[in-house]
């Protein structure tokens, strides 16, 4: 952080927001699958909660996750996501029950290679330019049930 606040921001998002969430809330299988690469630095992590119009008011998020044929299908966008264009593994929060407020939000582990997932080009920011930030786009992204992080409806505690 002393040399580059941008690097500190990117590393903080990777370690504190992604790695820590998987360590604290992941199943043993999730930890075995994702933590080695994230900890070794061969994979970059990110956390996706903010949306346009739902930055600090996360309960009003619009990203939806609907159960279909053994998957949760995610549709919507996330905005201002640190490490977004670089992340291999993302902890993503989505609404599984829009009527349940904070109890209807679930966390998922999403891989950048999942069909229907994409990012915008990185934002050209005024500061922290060494920390890439982007919009995430989810178009019928099929996330397997085993990629729920924690329990359904327990994403925000």
Backbone torsions as a table, in degrees:
resi	resn	phi	psi	omega
1	UNK	NA	-29.9	-178.4
2	UNK	-65.7	-35.1	-178.3
3	UNK	-89.4	-37.6	-176.6
4	UNK	-150.3	112.5	177.0
5	UNK	-65.7	-29.5	179.0
6	UNK	-63.5	-45.5	179.0
7	UNK	-64.4	-40.8	178.0
8	UNK	-60.8	-42.9	179.0
9	UNK	-62.8	-47.1	-179.9
10	UNK	-63.3	-44.4	179.6
11	UNK	-66.5	-39.1	178.1
12	UNK	-62.0	-42.0	177.9
13	UNK	-64.3	-40.6	179.2
14	UNK	-63.9	-55.2	-171.4
15	UNK	-81.4	-47.9	-175.2
16	UNK	-78.5	-37.2	-174.4
17	UNK	-93.0	-35.2	-179.1
18	UNK	-97.7	-62.2	-176.5
19	UNK	-57.5	-46.2	-177.5
20	UNK	-62.3	-39.2	179.5
21	UNK	-64.8	-41.5	178.7
22	UNK	-68.0	-41.1	178.6
23	UNK	-61.2	-44.2	-176.0
24	UNK	-78.6	-35.7	-170.3
25	UNK	-117.3	-6.3	-175.9
26	UNK	-79.0	155.9	172.3
27	UNK	-74.5	167.6	176.8
28	UNK	-58.8	-40.7	179.8
29	UNK	-64.4	-40.9	178.0
30	UNK	-64.6	-41.9	179.2
31	UNK	-62.8	-42.6	179.0
32	UNK	-65.5	-36.9	-176.4
33	UNK	-75.8	-37.8	-169.6
34	UNK	-109.5	-35.0	-173.6
35	UNK	-66.2	-39.5	-178.3
36	UNK	-55.7	-48.6	179.9
37	UNK	-67.2	-38.7	178.9
38	UNK	-66.6	-41.6	-178.8
39	UNK	-73.1	-37.1	179.3
40	UNK	-71.6	-18.7	-178.8
41	UNK	88.5	7.5	176.5
42	UNK	-82.1	-15.3	174.1
43	UNK	-125.6	146.0	177.0
44	UNK	-103.6	139.5	179.6
45	UNK	-111.9	158.6	176.7
46	UNK	-150.5	162.0	173.7
47	UNK	-122.5	133.5	-176.7
48	UNK	-122.1	104.1	177.0
49	UNK	-124.9	-42.7	-174.5
50	UNK	-67.8	145.9	174.4
51	UNK	-136.3	159.9	173.1
52	UNK	-61.2	122.9	-178.8
53	UNK	85.9	-3.2	179.4
54	UNK	-144.2	57.1	179.9
55	UNK	-77.3	-74.9	179.6
56	UNK	-85.0	-16.1	177.4
57	UNK	-97.1	72.9	-173.0
58	UNK	-64.5	-25.1	-178.7
59	UNK	-64.1	-23.6	-179.7
60	UNK	-89.7	13.1	179.2
61	UNK	-57.8	152.3	-177.1
62	UNK	-108.6	-17.6	-179.8
63	UNK	-58.1	123.8	-176.2
64	UNK	-107.4	146.4	174.0
65	UNK	-129.1	113.9	-179.1
66	UNK	-114.3	137.7	177.6
67	UNK	-73.8	128.2	176.8
68	UNK	-152.3	120.6	170.8
69	UNK	49.5	48.1	176.5
70	UNK	84.4	7.2	-179.9
71	UNK	-133.5	162.9	160.9
72	UNK	-98.7	129.7	179.1
73	UNK	-103.4	117.4	-176.1
74	UNK	-98.1	133.9	176.8
75	UNK	-139.5	130.8	178.5
76	UNK	140.1	-161.3	-178.1
77	UNK	-139.0	159.4	170.1
78	UNK	-125.4	150.2	-172.0
79	UNK	-130.1	150.4	178.9
80	UNK	58.1	48.2	-176.4
81	UNK	-95.2	112.6	177.2
82	UNK	-64.3	133.1	-175.6
83	UNK	72.5	3.6	-176.6
84	UNK	-49.0	-50.1	-177.2
85	UNK	-75.2	-11.8	-175.6
86	UNK	-109.0	-16.3	-170.4
87	UNK	-69.1	138.0	172.7
88	UNK	-92.8	-35.0	-175.8
89	UNK	-127.6	128.1	-177.0
90	UNK	-128.6	136.5	169.6
91	UNK	-92.7	116.3	-172.6
92	UNK	-120.4	133.1	178.4
93	UNK	-102.6	132.3	-178.6
94	UNK	-143.1	158.3	177.7
95	UNK	-82.0	120.9	173.2
96	UNK	-101.2	-21.1	176.3
97	UNK	-141.7	94.8	-174.9
98	UNK	-61.6	-20.2	-177.8
99	UNK	-87.4	-8.0	-171.0
100	UNK	-99.3	10.3	-180.0
101	UNK	58.7	-134.9	-178.1
102	UNK	-67.0	-21.1	178.7
103	UNK	-77.8	-7.0	-179.7
104	UNK	-104.0	16.9	-179.2
105	UNK	-108.7	132.5	-177.5
106	UNK	-125.1	143.7	176.3
107	UNK	-96.2	141.5	-179.5
108	UNK	-130.8	150.9	169.3
109	UNK	-97.4	119.0	-178.5
110	UNK	-115.4	137.7	176.6
111	UNK	-102.7	142.3	-176.5
112	UNK	-62.5	-18.7	-178.5
113	UNK	-85.8	-3.1	-178.8
114	UNK	-67.5	133.5	-178.4
115	UNK	-57.4	133.9	178.3
116	UNK	92.9	-7.1	177.8
117	UNK	-94.7	133.9	175.9
118	UNK	-151.6	169.8	177.6
119	UNK	-129.7	155.7	170.4
120	UNK	-74.1	170.4	170.2
121	UNK	-66.2	158.4	-176.6
122	UNK	-64.1	146.8	-178.9
123	UNK	-71.5	140.1	175.7
124	UNK	-87.7	93.6	-174.0
125	UNK	-91.6	162.5	176.9
126	UNK	-75.2	-43.8	179.2
127	UNK	-122.1	175.5	178.7
128	UNK	51.4	40.2	-173.8
129	UNK	-68.7	-18.8	178.0
130	UNK	-81.3	-4.6	177.9
131	UNK	-110.1	107.0	-176.0
132	UNK	-70.1	135.5	-178.8
133	UNK	-132.2	141.9	-178.0
134	UNK	-154.5	172.2	169.6
135	UNK	-90.6	141.8	175.5
136	UNK	-106.3	138.1	-177.6
137	UNK	-120.7	127.8	-179.4
138	UNK	-117.8	112.4	179.4
139	UNK	-122.6	95.9	-177.6
140	UNK	54.2	45.6	178.4
141	UNK	-76.7	119.1	-179.7
142	UNK	-89.2	113.0	179.5
143	UNK	-109.1	120.5	-178.5
144	UNK	-62.4	150.1	179.5
145	UNK	-51.7	-36.3	-177.0
146	UNK	-69.7	-5.2	177.1
147	UNK	-96.3	8.7	170.2
148	UNK	-68.8	130.1	179.8
149	UNK	-98.7	112.7	-172.8
150	UNK	86.8	-129.8	-179.3
151	UNK	-130.9	154.6	177.5
152	UNK	-57.1	134.3	178.8
153	UNK	79.4	2.2	-178.0
154	UNK	-112.9	20.7	-178.0
155	UNK	-66.7	-32.8	179.3
156	UNK	-118.2	114.3	-179.8
157	UNK	-118.0	NA	NA
